[in-house]
Amino acid sequence: MLIETAMTISKNLQKITNTIQATAHECGRDPDEIQLVAVSKKFPTAVIEEAIQAGQTVFGENYIQEAQGKIEEIGGKASFHFIGHLQSNKAKIAAQLFNVIETVDSLKLAANLDKHLKIFQRTLRILIQVNIGEDPNKSGAAAVETEKLLLDIAQFSNLHPVGLMTMPPYNPDGEASRIHFRHLRELAENLTEKKLFSPHHKVELSMGMSHDYSVAIQEGATIIRIGTAIFGQRQY
Ligand SMILES: *Cc1c(COP(=O)(O)O)cnc(C)c1O
């Protein structure tokens, strides 16, 4: 596996932080309202430790089994967002391990999460994953289904729906993501007006990855999820 050295990780994080600040200032936003989730999938615990040393405290993981060992090893030093496709039969362990689940896209999954959270006496912030670009290869609720899904989720007292997440159809040109990010923001504004998000939290828009996060910030992202630009290429 190609592992970036601690020095490189620290430098990459600094570069991204600078870009977040510059981009936020250019579009009149407060950089403090943009959270960087470092996507550590396919990288070992030692690499996460290096990022923690460099000051990063929030990480994103895609695979339950892989994440479990890493989160247990890291302990309380960091918090973790689940950003992969979550099968209902993995809801129990996800409900136990993660601080935020960004990829809720069905009532069945929400019901399963809530059931286990009640047993664990935990509450959990969730985002609804929206397939905003209607990409047949991507999971996520359709934009038109999101309102109904949130209305139904309101019955689950241990889930706090705080916003929307999306991954647009892949295009190496980050500008191609702009229209999708804009649509996600407009959808979130509409759902906020209808009071469908938790009143106890600020509304989150999780969008933007290594190649398009500046565009996402310009379009209103409050959470950006970056892997490659911090840790280097993943090996599959
Ligand atoms: C892998 C992944 C990322 C990070 O992608 P990079 O291109 O490596 O920055 C972000 N979001 C999701 C949902 C991912 O699966």
PDBQT file of the ligand as one rigid body, heavy atoms in Angstrom, charges set to zero:
ROOT
HETATM    1  C1  LIG A 301     -14.228   7.905  -1.107  1.00  0.00    +0.000 C 
HETATM    2  C2  LIG A 301     -15.262   8.911  -0.857  1.00  0.00    +0.000 A 
HETATM    3  C3  LIG A 301     -14.932  10.270  -0.697  1.00  0.00    +0.000 A 
HETATM    4  C4  LIG A 301     -13.521  10.820  -0.858  1.00  0.00    +0.000 C 
HETATM    5  O1  LIG A 301     -13.167  10.817  -2.212  1.00  0.00    +0.000 OA
HETATM    6  P1  LIG A 301     -11.764  11.452  -2.703  1.00  0.00    +0.000 P 
HETATM    7  O2  LIG A 301     -11.967  11.613  -4.157  1.00  0.00    +0.000 OA
HETATM    8  O3  LIG A 301     -10.713  10.448  -2.361  1.00  0.00    +0.000 OA
HETATM    9  O4  LIG A 301     -11.560  12.721  -1.994  1.00  0.00    +0.000 OA
HETATM   10  C5  LIG A 301     -15.957  11.159  -0.392  1.00  0.00    +0.000 A 
HETATM   11  N1  LIG A 301     -17.225  10.751  -0.263  1.00  0.00    +0.000 NA
HETATM   12  C6  LIG A 301     -17.581   9.471  -0.406  1.00  0.00    +0.000 A 
HETATM   13  C7  LIG A 301     -19.009   9.086  -0.255  1.00  0.00    +0.000 C 
HETATM   14  C8  LIG A 301     -16.622   8.516  -0.723  1.00  0.00    +0.000 A 
HETATM   15  O5  LIG A 301     -17.004   7.241  -0.911  1.00  0.00    +0.000 OA
ENDROOT
TORSDOF 0
